[in-house]
Amino acid sequence: MAKVTSKLQVTIPKALAERYGVHAGDEIAWEPAGDVIRVVPSGRKTAPDREARLRFFDQATVRQRRRKAPLSGTAGEASRGWTREELYERGRTR
């Protein structure tokens, strides 16, 4: 956890600086992101362009539709080799 000094300075933890390639003298951008602040090293894109966002949205929509689609072969009893009625009759004396 980093602290803000009286001069409003913040130290980036070493592990994060190494992970994201931030070095002494590099410029970073501070961007509002809702209720949080995003720290972005200079020269890096913060968000995909409009076309990429639309492509991601379309891909997510296709995945969601596949999840909600009925499973193939759920016509059921024919593919199982038995019917529901036969299941309840098993084990009963006749």
Biopython code that builds the backbone (N, CA, C, O; Angstrom):
import numpy as np
from Bio.PDB.StructureBuilder import StructureBuilder

atoms = [
    (1, "MET", "N", (0.856, -1.167, 0.000)),
    (1, "MET", "CA", (0.000, 0.000, 0.000)),
    (1, "MET", "C", (0.900, 1.227, 0.000)),
    (1, "MET", "O", (1.807, 1.345, 0.825)),
    (2, "ALA", "N", (0.647, 2.127, -0.919)),
    (2, "ALA", "CA", (1.431, 3.361, -1.022)),
    (2, "ALA", "C", (0.712, 4.485, -0.289)),
    (2, "ALA", "O", (-0.516, 4.495, -0.193)),
    (3, "LYS", "N", (1.489, 5.428, 0.226)),
    (3, "LYS", "CA", (0.923, 6.597, 0.901)),
    (3, "LYS", "C", (1.163, 7.836, 0.052)),
    (3, "LYS", "O", (2.132, 7.912, -0.703)),
    (4, "VAL", "N", (0.274, 8.791, 0.186)),
    (4, "VAL", "CA", (0.422, 10.074, -0.477)),
    (4, "VAL", "C", (1.141, 10.999, 0.494)),
    (4, "VAL", "O", (0.735, 11.127, 1.649)),
    (5, "THR", "N", (2.224, 11.653, 0.026)),
    (5, "THR", "CA", (2.989, 12.550, 0.899)),
    (5, "THR", "C", (2.284, 13.892, 1.012)),
    (5, "THR", "O", (1.272, 14.129, 0.351)),
    (6, "SER", "N", (2.829, 14.781, 1.862)),
    (6, "SER", "CA", (2.254, 16.115, 2.035)),
    (6, "SER", "C", (2.339, 16.928, 0.741)),
    (6, "SER", "O", (1.588, 17.887, 0.566)),
    (7, "LYS", "N", (3.247, 16.553, -0.167)),
    (7, "LYS", "CA", (3.373, 17.229, -1.462)),
    (7, "LYS", "C", (2.548, 16.519, -2.539)),
    (7, "LYS", "O", (2.714, 16.787, -3.729)),
    (8, "LEU", "N", (1.665, 15.621, -2.122)),
    (8, "LEU", "CA", (0.801, 14.840, -3.001)),
    (8, "LEU", "C", (1.591, 13.955, -3.958)),
    (8, "LEU", "O", (1.193, 13.769, -5.108)),
    (9, "GLN", "N", (2.698, 13.417, -3.491)),
    (9, "GLN", "CA", (3.501, 12.494, -4.280)),
    (9, "GLN", "C", (3.199, 11.066, -3.846)),
    (9, "GLN", "O", (2.879, 10.805, -2.687)),
    (10, "VAL", "N", (3.307, 10.142, -4.812)),
    (10, "VAL", "CA", (3.033, 8.734, -4.555)),
    (10, "VAL", "C", (4.211, 7.909, -5.073)),
    (10, "VAL", "O", (4.747, 8.191, -6.144)),
    (11, "THR", "N", (4.607, 6.897, -4.316)),
    (11, "THR", "CA", (5.655, 5.986, -4.751)),
    (11, "THR", "C", (5.007, 4.729, -5.310)),
    (11, "THR", "O", (4.128, 4.137, -4.684)),
    (12, "ILE", "N", (5.448, 4.332, -6.493)),
    (12, "ILE", "CA", (4.932, 3.105, -7.102)),
    (12, "ILE", "C", (5.688, 1.931, -6.486)),
    (12, "ILE", "O", (6.919, 1.946, -6.458)),
    (13, "PRO", "N", (4.985, 0.922, -5.996)),
    (13, "PRO", "CA", (5.671, -0.247, -5.446)),
    (13, "PRO", "C", (6.593, -0.883, -6.490)),
    (13, "PRO", "O", (6.254, -0.943, -7.672)),
    (14, "LYS", "N", (7.743, -1.349, -6.051)),
    (14, "LYS", "CA", (8.768, -1.881, -6.943)),
    (14, "LYS", "C", (8.236, -3.034, -7.797)),
    (14, "LYS", "O", (8.521, -3.105, -8.992)),
    (15, "ALA", "N", (7.470, -3.926, -7.191)),
    (15, "ALA", "CA", (6.945, -5.081, -7.934)),
    (15, "ALA", "C", (6.069, -4.634, -9.100)),
    (15, "ALA", "O", (6.151, -5.199, -10.190)),
    (16, "LEU", "N", (5.232, -3.624, -8.875)),
    (16, "LEU", "CA", (4.372, -3.129, -9.956)),
    (16, "LEU", "C", (5.177, -2.390, -11.021)),
    (16, "LEU", "O", (4.907, -2.530, -12.214)),
    (17, "ALA", "N", (6.163, -1.605, -10.593)),
    (17, "ALA", "CA", (7.000, -0.889, -11.556)),
    (17, "ALA", "C", (7.734, -1.874, -12.458)),
    (17, "ALA", "O", (7.814, -1.666, -13.669)),
    (18, "GLU", "N", (8.266, -2.937, -11.881)),
    (18, "GLU", "CA", (8.970, -3.936, -12.686)),
    (18, "GLU", "C", (8.009, -4.674, -13.610)),
    (18, "GLU", "O", (8.328, -4.928, -14.772)),
    (19, "ARG", "N", (6.847, -5.013, -13.099)),
    (19, "ARG", "CA", (5.869, -5.767, -13.889)),
    (19, "ARG", "C", (5.399, -4.974, -15.110)),
    (19, "ARG", "O", (5.211, -5.545, -16.184)),
    (20, "TYR", "N", (5.208, -3.667, -14.950)),
    (20, "TYR", "CA", (4.676, -2.854, -16.032)),
    (20, "TYR", "C", (5.728, -2.004, -16.732)),
    (20, "TYR", "O", (5.393, -1.156, -17.559)),
    (21, "GLY", "N", (6.997, -2.227, -16.405)),
    (21, "GLY", "CA", (8.077, -1.553, -17.111)),
    (21, "GLY", "C", (8.172, -0.068, -16.863)),
    (21, "GLY", "O", (8.525, 0.688, -17.767)),
    (22, "VAL", "N", (7.864, 0.366, -15.653)),
    (22, "VAL", "CA", (7.967, 1.779, -15.300)),
    (22, "VAL", "C", (9.340, 2.008, -14.693)),
    (22, "VAL", "O", (9.743, 1.313, -13.760)),
    (23, "HIS", "N", (10.061, 2.997, -15.233)),
    (23, "HIS", "CA", (11.418, 3.288, -14.767)),
    (23, "HIS", "C", (11.500, 4.725, -14.270)),
    (23, "HIS", "O", (10.623, 5.538, -14.561)),
    (24, "ALA", "N", (12.549, 5.035, -13.524)),
    (24, "ALA", "CA", (12.758, 6.398, -13.025)),
    (24, "ALA", "C", (12.793, 7.358, -14.204)),
    (24, "ALA", "O", (13.472, 7.103, -15.199)),
    (25, "GLY", "N", (12.068, 8.452, -14.094)),
    (25, "GLY", "CA", (12.024, 9.456, -15.153)),
    (25, "GLY", "C", (10.894, 9.260, -16.144)),
    (25, "GLY", "O", (10.613, 10.161, -16.934)),
    (26, "ASP", "N", (10.236, 8.108, -16.125)),
    (26, "ASP", "CA", (9.101, 7.878, -17.028)),
    (26, "ASP", "C", (7.935, 8.766, -16.618)),
    (26, "ASP", "O", (7.754, 9.082, -15.442)),
    (27, "GLU", "N", (7.156, 9.158, -17.607)),
    (27, "GLU", "CA", (5.941, 9.909, -17.322)),
    (27, "GLU", "C", (4.777, 8.932, -17.235)),
    (27, "GLU", "O", (4.724, 7.942, -17.964)),
    (28, "ILE", "N", (3.847, 9.225, -16.336)),
    (28, "ILE", "CA", (2.646, 8.411, -16.204)),
    (28, "ILE", "C", (1.441, 9.334, -16.255)),
    (28, "ILE", "O", (1.526, 10.510, -15.901)),
    (29, "ALA", "N", (0.336, 8.795, -16.693)),
    (29, "ALA", "CA", (-0.902, 9.564, -16.773)),
    (29, "ALA", "C", (-1.849, 9.096, -15.676)),
    (29, "ALA", "O", (-1.926, 7.906, -15.373)),
    (30, "TRP", "N", (-2.553, 10.028, -15.095)),
    (30, "TRP", "CA", (-3.556, 9.737, -14.074)),
    (30, "TRP", "C", (-4.911, 9.988, -14.720)),
    (30, "TRP", "O", (-5.216, 11.109, -15.125)),
    (31, "GLU", "N", (-5.719, 8.941, -14.813)),
    (31, "GLU", "CA", (-7.006, 9.058, -15.490)),
    (31, "GLU", "C", (-8.143, 8.661, -14.555)),
    (31, "GLU", "O", (-8.056, 7.645, -13.865)),
    (32, "PRO", "N", (-9.207, 9.459, -14.529)),
    (32, "PRO", "CA", (-10.374, 9.056, -13.740)),
    (32, "PRO", "C", (-11.055, 7.869, -14.406)),
    (32, "PRO", "O", (-11.196, 7.827, -15.629)),
    (33, "ALA", "N", (-11.472, 6.913, -13.599)),
    (33, "ALA", "CA", (-12.166, 5.725, -14.101)),
    (33, "ALA", "C", (-13.291, 5.383, -13.133)),
    (33, "ALA", "O", (-13.196, 4.430, -12.360)),
    (34, "GLY", "N", (-14.343, 6.166, -13.189)),
    (34, "GLY", "CA", (-15.446, 5.952, -12.256)),
    (34, "GLY", "C", (-15.056, 6.415, -10.871)),
    (34, "GLY", "O", (-14.721, 7.583, -10.672)),
    (35, "ASP", "N", (-15.097, 5.500, -9.907)),
    (35, "ASP", "CA", (-14.757, 5.834, -8.522)),
    (35, "ASP", "C", (-13.287, 5.592, -8.211)),
    (35, "ASP", "O", (-12.886, 5.700, -7.053)),
    (36, "VAL", "N", (-12.483, 5.272, -9.200)),
    (36, "VAL", "CA", (-11.071, 4.981, -8.977)),
    (36, "VAL", "C", (-10.217, 5.829, -9.910)),
    (36, "VAL", "O", (-10.734, 6.491, -10.810)),
    (37, "ILE", "N", (-8.920, 5.804, -9.690)),
    (37, "ILE", "CA", (-7.969, 6.504, -10.550)),
    (37, "ILE", "C", (-7.099, 5.456, -11.220)),
    (37, "ILE", "O", (-6.559, 4.575, -10.551)),
    (38, "ARG", "N", (-6.961, 5.545, -12.521)),
    (38, "ARG", "CA", (-6.142, 4.612, -13.289)),
    (38, "ARG", "C", (-4.802, 5.280, -13.555)),
    (38, "ARG", "O", (-4.753, 6.428, -13.996)),
    (39, "VAL", "N", (-3.712, 4.561, -13.287)),
    (39, "VAL", "CA", (-2.368, 5.045, -13.555)),
    (39, "VAL", "C", (-1.879, 4.349, -14.812)),
    (39, "VAL", "O", (-1.807, 3.121, -14.861)),
    (40, "VAL", "N", (-1.538, 5.141, -15.838)),
    (40, "VAL", "CA", (-1.152, 4.576, -17.124)),
    (40, "VAL", "C", (0.230, 5.095, -17.515)),
    (40, "VAL", "O", (0.413, 6.306, -17.640)),
    (41, "PRO", "N", (1.210, 4.202, -17.712)),
    (41, "PRO", "CA", (2.515, 4.652, -18.201)),
    (41, "PRO", "C", (2.361, 5.315, -19.567)),
    (41, "PRO", "O", (1.546, 4.872, -20.377)),
    (42, "SER", "N", (3.126, 6.363, -19.832)),
    (42, "SER", "CA", (2.981, 7.105, -21.089)),
    (42, "SER", "C", (3.261, 6.204, -22.283)),
    (42, "SER", "O", (4.040, 5.254, -22.202)),
    (43, "GLY", "N", (2.606, 6.527, -23.394)),
    (43, "GLY", "CA", (2.807, 5.760, -24.616)),
    (43, "GLY", "C", (1.986, 4.498, -24.698)),
    (43, "GLY", "O", (2.115, 3.749, -25.667)),
    (44, "ARG", "N", (1.153, 4.236, -23.725)),
    (44, "ARG", "CA", (0.320, 3.023, -23.760)),
    (44, "ARG", "C", (-1.126, 3.412, -23.969)),
    (44, "ARG", "O", (-1.598, 4.417, -23.439)),
    (45, "LYS", "N", (-1.816, 2.609, -24.741)),
    (45, "LYS", "CA", (-3.237, 2.861, -24.956)),
    (45, "LYS", "C", (-4.007, 2.452, -23.708)),
    (45, "LYS", "O", (-3.731, 1.408, -23.118)),
    (46, "THR", "N", (-4.958, 3.262, -23.314)),
    (46, "THR", "CA", (-5.728, 2.949, -22.115)),
    (46, "THR", "C", (-6.962, 2.126, -22.416)),
    (46, "THR", "O", (-7.405, 1.340, -21.580)),
    (47, "ALA", "N", (-7.521, 2.300, -23.605)),
    (47, "ALA", "CA", (-8.733, 1.567, -23.945)),
    (47, "ALA", "C", (-8.698, 1.231, -25.436)),
    (47, "ALA", "O", (-8.108, 1.968, -26.225)),
    (48, "PRO", "N", (-9.321, 0.133, -25.817)),
    (48, "PRO", "CA", (-9.363, -0.198, -27.232)),
    (48, "PRO", "C", (-10.169, 0.839, -28.008)),
    (48, "PRO", "O", (-11.028, 1.512, -27.438)),
    (49, "ASP", "N", (-9.900, 0.967, -29.285)),
    (49, "ASP", "CA", (-10.636, 1.907, -30.114)),
    (49, "ASP", "C", (-12.078, 1.427, -30.293)),
    (49, "ASP", "O", (-12.441, 0.332, -29.865)),
    (50, "ARG", "N", (-12.874, 2.252, -30.922)),
    (50, "ARG", "CA", (-14.305, 1.972, -31.052)),
    (50, "ARG", "C", (-14.562, 0.655, -31.783)),
    (50, "ARG", "O", (-15.406, -0.139, -31.367)),
    (51, "GLU", "N", (-13.832, 0.429, -32.869)),
    (51, "GLU", "CA", (-14.037, -0.795, -33.643)),
    (51, "GLU", "C", (-13.713, -2.038, -32.823)),
    (51, "GLU", "O", (-14.427, -3.037, -32.902)),
    (52, "ALA", "N", (-12.647, -1.983, -32.042)),
    (52, "ALA", "CA", (-12.277, -3.130, -31.210)),
    (52, "ALA", "C", (-13.323, -3.371, -30.133)),
    (52, "ALA", "O", (-13.671, -4.518, -29.850)),
    (53, "ARG", "N", (-13.827, -2.295, -29.528)),
    (53, "ARG", "CA", (-14.864, -2.467, -28.500)),
    (53, "ARG", "C", (-16.111, -3.089, -29.097)),
    (53, "ARG", "O", (-16.721, -3.963, -28.482)),
    (54, "LEU", "N", (-16.502, -2.648, -30.299)),
    (54, "LEU", "CA", (-17.674, -3.238, -30.948)),
    (54, "LEU", "C", (-17.443, -4.706, -31.285)),
    (54, "LEU", "O", (-18.345, -5.530, -31.135)),
    (55, "ARG", "N", (-16.232, -5.033, -31.743)),
    (55, "ARG", "CA", (-15.899, -6.425, -32.050)),
    (55, "ARG", "C", (-15.967, -7.276, -30.779)),
    (55, "ARG", "O", (-16.508, -8.381, -30.808)),
    (56, "PHE", "N", (-15.423, -6.772, -29.663)),
    (56, "PHE", "CA", (-15.486, -7.498, -28.384)),
    (56, "PHE", "C", (-16.931, -7.704, -27.954)),
    (56, "PHE", "O", (-17.296, -8.777, -27.472)),
    (57, "PHE", "N", (-17.760, -6.663, -28.130)),
    (57, "PHE", "CA", (-19.167, -6.758, -27.753)),
    (57, "PHE", "C", (-19.873, -7.815, -28.598)),
    (57, "PHE", "O", (-20.638, -8.625, -28.074)),
    (58, "ASP", "N", (-19.616, -7.806, -29.909)),
    (58, "ASP", "CA", (-20.247, -8.796, -30.785)),
    (58, "ASP", "C", (-19.822, -10.215, -30.421)),
    (58, "ASP", "O", (-20.644, -11.132, -30.431)),
    (59, "GLN", "N", (-18.540, -10.401, -30.098)),
    (59, "GLN", "CA", (-18.057, -11.724, -29.701)),
    (59, "GLN", "C", (-18.726, -12.171, -28.403)),
    (59, "GLN", "O", (-19.107, -13.334, -28.265)),
    (60, "ALA", "N", (-18.865, -11.255, -27.460)),
    (60, "ALA", "CA", (-19.519, -11.594, -26.192)),
    (60, "ALA", "C", (-20.991, -11.931, -26.411)),
    (60, "ALA", "O", (-21.532, -12.823, -25.757)),
    (61, "THR", "N", (-21.636, -11.220, -27.328)),
    (61, "THR", "CA", (-23.045, -11.489, -27.620)),
    (61, "THR", "C", (-23.209, -12.888, -28.208)),
    (61, "THR", "O", (-24.134, -13.612, -27.839)),
    (62, "VAL", "N", (-22.334, -13.264, -29.104)),
    (62, "VAL", "CA", (-22.392, -14.604, -29.700)),
    (62, "VAL", "C", (-22.198, -15.664, -28.620)),
    (62, "VAL", "O", (-22.923, -16.658, -28.591)),
    (63, "ARG", "N", (-21.221, -15.459, -27.731)),
    (63, "ARG", "CA", (-20.994, -16.433, -26.647)),
    (63, "ARG", "C", (-22.216, -16.550, -25.753)),
    (63, "ARG", "O", (-22.599, -17.653, -25.363)),
    (64, "GLN", "N", (-22.832, -15.415, -25.424)),
    (64, "GLN", "CA", (-24.005, -15.438, -24.557)),
    (64, "GLN", "C", (-25.163, -16.171, -25.228)),
    (64, "GLN", "O", (-25.867, -16.941, -24.574)),
    (65, "ARG", "N", (-25.367, -15.945, -26.507)),
    (65, "ARG", "CA", (-26.454, -16.637, -27.217)),
    (65, "ARG", "C", (-26.212, -18.141, -27.252)),
    (65, "ARG", "O", (-27.148, -18.932, -27.135)),
    (66, "ARG", "N", (-24.942, -18.530, -27.416)),
    (66, "ARG", "CA", (-24.627, -19.972, -27.402)),
    (66, "ARG", "C", (-24.935, -20.579, -26.042)),
    (66, "ARG", "O", (-25.449, -21.694, -25.955)),
    (67, "ARG", "N", (-24.619, -19.844, -24.982)),
    (67, "ARG", "CA", (-24.890, -20.360, -23.632)),
    (67, "ARG", "C", (-26.379, -20.543, -23.394)),
    (67, "ARG", "O", (-26.795, -21.505, -22.748)),
    (68, "LYS", "N", (-27.183, -19.621, -23.914)),
    (68, "LYS", "CA", (-28.624, -19.679, -23.667)),
    (68, "LYS", "C", (-29.353, -20.601, -24.631)),
    (68, "LYS", "O", (-30.504, -20.963, -24.385)),
    (69, "ALA", "N", (-28.703, -20.985, -25.723)),
    (69, "ALA", "CA", (-29.345, -21.857, -26.711)),
    (69, "ALA", "C", (-29.548, -23.243, -26.107)),
    (69, "ALA", "O", (-28.735, -23.693, -25.300)),
    (70, "PRO", "N", (-30.625, -23.920, -26.490)),
    (70, "PRO", "CA", (-30.825, -25.279, -25.979)),
    (70, "PRO", "C", (-29.697, -26.182, -26.450)),
    (70, "PRO", "O", (-29.172, -26.027, -27.552)),
    (71, "LEU", "N", (-29.345, -27.108, -25.611)),
    (71, "LEU", "CA", (-28.271, -28.040, -25.951)),
    (71, "LEU", "C", (-28.712, -28.934, -27.092)),
    (71, "LEU", "O", (-29.885, -29.296, -27.186)),
    (72, "SER", "N", (-27.779, -29.290, -27.957)),
    (72, "SER", "CA", (-28.134, -30.184, -29.060)),
    (72, "SER", "C", (-28.405, -31.577, -28.500)),
    (72, "SER", "O", (-27.730, -32.033, -27.577)),
    (73, "GLY", "N", (-29.380, -32.226, -29.058)),
    (73, "GLY", "CA", (-29.717, -33.577, -28.612)),
    (73, "GLY", "C", (-30.606, -33.606, -27.382)),
    (73, "GLY", "O", (-30.728, -34.652, -26.744)),
    (74, "THR", "N", (-31.227, -32.495, -27.033)),
    (74, "THR", "CA", (-32.090, -32.513, -25.865)),
    (74, "THR", "C", (-33.524, -32.881, -26.222)),
    (74, "THR", "O", (-34.423, -32.748, -25.392)),
    (75, "ALA", "N", (-33.744, -33.338, -27.438)),
    (75, "ALA", "CA", (-35.057, -33.867, -27.758)),
    (75, "ALA", "C", (-35.311, -35.016, -26.806)),
    (75, "ALA", "O", (-36.442, -35.459, -26.601)),
    (76, "GLY", "N", (-34.217, -35.479, -26.235)),
    (76, "GLY", "CA", (-34.260, -36.224, -25.011)),
    (76, "GLY", "C", (-34.394, -37.705, -25.079)),
    (76, "GLY", "O", (-33.428, -38.423, -25.335)),
    (77, "GLU", "N", (-35.600, -38.164, -24.849)),
    (77, "GLU", "CA", (-35.792, -39.572, -24.594)),
    (77, "GLU", "C", (-35.287, -40.445, -25.736)),
    (77, "GLU", "O", (-34.757, -41.529, -25.490)),
    (78, "ALA", "N", (-35.436, -40.004, -26.959)),
    (78, "ALA", "CA", (-34.985, -40.807, -28.089)),
    (78, "ALA", "C", (-33.478, -40.994, -28.049)),
    (78, "ALA", "O", (-32.976, -42.065, -28.393)),
    (79, "SER", "N", (-32.760, -39.975, -27.638)),
    (79, "SER", "CA", (-31.307, -40.095, -27.608)),
    (79, "SER", "C", (-30.826, -40.878, -26.389)),
    (79, "SER", "O", (-29.708, -41.392, -26.390)),
    (80, "ARG", "N", (-31.639, -40.974, -25.370)),
    (80, "ARG", "CA", (-31.239, -41.698, -24.153)),
    (80, "ARG", "C", (-31.472, -43.202, -24.263)),
    (80, "ARG", "O", (-30.777, -43.998, -23.632)),
    (81, "GLY", "N", (-32.434, -43.568, -25.055)),
    (81, "GLY", "CA", (-32.752, -44.978, -25.159)),
    (81, "GLY", "C", (-33.829, -45.405, -24.176)),
    (81, "GLY", "O", (-34.141, -46.592, -24.088)),
    (82, "TRP", "N", (-34.406, -44.461, -23.431)),
    (82, "TRP", "CA", (-35.494, -44.752, -22.515)),
    (82, "TRP", "C", (-36.368, -43.528, -22.367)),
    (82, "TRP", "O", (-35.956, -42.410, -22.675)),
    (83, "THR", "N", (-37.587, -43.753, -21.890)),
    (83, "THR", "CA", (-38.505, -42.636, -21.661)),
    (83, "THR", "C", (-38.638, -42.402, -20.175)),
    (83, "THR", "O", (-38.235, -43.232, -19.360)),
    (84, "ARG", "N", (-39.198, -41.281, -19.837)),
    (84, "ARG", "CA", (-39.404, -40.943, -18.432)),
    (84, "ARG", "C", (-40.309, -41.979, -17.756)),
    (84, "ARG", "O", (-40.067, -42.376, -16.616)),
    (85, "GLU", "N", (-41.328, -42.402, -18.456)),
    (85, "GLU", "CA", (-42.251, -43.385, -17.886)),
    (85, "GLU", "C", (-41.534, -44.696, -17.582)),
    (85, "GLU", "O", (-41.775, -45.317, -16.546)),
    (86, "GLU", "N", (-40.649, -45.116, -18.494)),
    (86, "GLU", "CA", (-39.894, -46.347, -18.260)),
    (86, "GLU", "C", (-38.992, -46.204, -17.037)),
    (86, "GLU", "O", (-38.781, -47.170, -16.303)),
    (87, "LEU", "N", (-38.473, -45.031, -16.822)),
    (87, "LEU", "CA", (-37.595, -44.813, -15.668)),
    (87, "LEU", "C", (-38.370, -45.044, -14.363)),
    (87, "LEU", "O", (-37.848, -45.653, -13.429)),
    (88, "TYR", "N", (-39.607, -44.559, -14.303)),
    (88, "TYR", "CA", (-40.379, -44.700, -13.071)),
    (88, "TYR", "C", (-40.919, -46.120, -12.895)),
    (88, "TYR", "O", (-41.270, -46.513, -11.782)),
    (89, "GLU", "N", (-40.988, -46.881, -13.969)),
    (89, "GLU", "CA", (-41.486, -48.247, -13.857)),
    (89, "GLU", "C", (-40.412, -49.246, -13.493)),
    (89, "GLU", "O", (-40.724, -50.379, -13.127)),
    (90, "ARG", "N", (-39.162, -48.855, -13.584)),
    (90, "ARG", "CA", (-38.061, -49.775, -13.287)),
    (90, "ARG", "C", (-38.079, -50.142, -11.807)),
    (90, "ARG", "O", (-38.293, -49.294, -10.940)),
    (91, "GLY", "N", (-37.859, -51.373, -11.550)),
    (91, "GLY", "CA", (-37.760, -51.833, -10.171)),
    (91, "GLY", "C", (-39.093, -52.146, -9.527)),
    (91, "GLY", "O", (-39.121, -52.714, -8.435)),
    (92, "ARG", "N", (-40.173, -51.804, -10.148)),
    (92, "ARG", "CA", (-41.478, -52.111, -9.577)),
    (92, "ARG", "C", (-41.898, -53.526, -9.932)),
    (92, "ARG", "O", (-41.574, -54.035, -11.005)),
    (93, "THR", "N", (-42.597, -54.129, -9.048)),
    (93, "THR", "CA", (-43.136, -55.454, -9.348)),
    (93, "THR", "C", (-44.367, -55.291, -10.190)),
    (93, "THR", "O", (-45.135, -54.347, -10.004)),
    (94, "ARG", "N", (-44.564, -56.197, -11.110)),
    (94, "ARG", "CA", (-45.692, -56.073, -12.027)),
    (94, "ARG", "C", (-46.790, -56.985, -11.685)),
    (94, "ARG", "O", (-47.816, -56.999, -12.366)),
]
sb = StructureBuilder()
sb.init_structure("model")
sb.init_model(0)
sb.init_chain("A")
sb.init_seg("    ")
for serial, (resi, resn, name, xyz) in enumerate(atoms, 1):
    if name == "N":
        sb.init_residue(resn, " ", resi, " ")
    sb.init_atom(name, np.array(xyz, "f"), 0.0, 1.0, " ", f" {name:<3s}", serial, name[0])
structure = sb.get_structure()
